[in-house]
Amino acid sequence: MHKSPFHGFSVEFAEHRLYNTGESTKNIDWKLYARTDKLFVKRYEEETNLRCQLLIDQSTSMFFPVERQGNFESPNKITFAVYAAALIVELLVRQRDAFGLTLFSDHVDLQTEVRSSTLHQRYVYSILEQLLKPVVPDKMEKRGTSIADTIHLLAERMHRRSLVVIITDAFVRPDQQEPLFDALRHLRHCKHEVLLFHTYDRDKELQLNYGNKPYYFIDMEGDRKVKVFPNEIAERYRQQMEQQTAALKQHATQYRIDYIPVDINNGFEQVMLPYLLKRSRHY
């Protein structure tokens, strides 16, 4: 939510909205009134107070743990992403701000237009709802992650300053970390405000707490499979994961990106409510 809304003027028509009693009548579409007997106001592209781009990582690793799919109280990563995006859209709609949705994996899977209408809101919600459908682990389509390429592409396409919300587990190979940092820097170079929700299961994905018995670990984004005793590799694994997480947070802070760590074990409300309260106090 933001204060002091700016209302600009542009020759580019965007959409109609219902007329609110007491506001200026200069932008009423009288021809539409003659046809419908209802008062509608013409909105133009520059009249939106804020433009928001929602980027959701839908690579296969975002569906971990699969058994939590659609669980609001204890979500998996993709479920958290869906609810977080839906909540942000609701806040944007209240202030008549424009928003668009981008889904990506190893390429851009979907990108909507940036609009502020209730019709667009329903369209975005229908897309998000599809991500909550139950999945069968053995039949899941393997999708990798190309987050850096997606961010670079989006940064080039957005010609106006926007709020960019990225929801991802940021699972990239070590050689892909620097390209990711470069992509985030690209967004900030273009003067966009960036929120980075870094999703993970701290217990399983960062700490590797599986007990002292052999497990088959299967790459959710590829075909690799390895059988190990987790306790034998846990210490080295934790060090590497801590280093990667710390590097991501450090670069986000350096670029003045709002970094929000999301341990999905804490539940949706315990992550989003404190963050929104913190942001409301800041603004």
BELNORWO-V735149 format. One line per field, one symbol per residue. phi: phi as a letter, one per 30 degrees, with the letter a starting at -180 (. if undefined). psi: psi as a letter, one per 20 degrees, with the letter a starting at -180 (. if undefined). A space follows every 50 residues. Layout:
phi->???
psi->???
This chain:
phi->.bchdcccbadddcacbddcejddcdcddddddddcibcbcdccedddda cbccccdcddddcddddceidddbdddddeeddddddddddddechdcbb bbcbbdaddabddcbbddddeddddddddddcdebcedcdddbdbbdddd deddedddcbdbccccbadhdbdedcddedddddddddddiddbccccca cedcdcchdbjcadbcccddcacdbbcbceddceddeddddddddddddd dddddicdccdbddddidddcdddddddddddc
psi->qqrmppoaqqiopgrqqqpppirqjhjpnhghhhhikqpqppqrhiiphq pppoopokrhhijpphijpjoghmraghgggghgghgggghghhjkqqqq pppqdjrohqprrorjqhghghgghhghhhiiqqqogijppppapmhghg gggghhhoiqprpoopoqikoqqhiigghghhghhgghhjjqpppoooqq oggghhilnirmqqqoppoijbjqpqprohhhiggggggghhggghgggg hgghjlpopopnoiiiqghiggghghgghhhh.
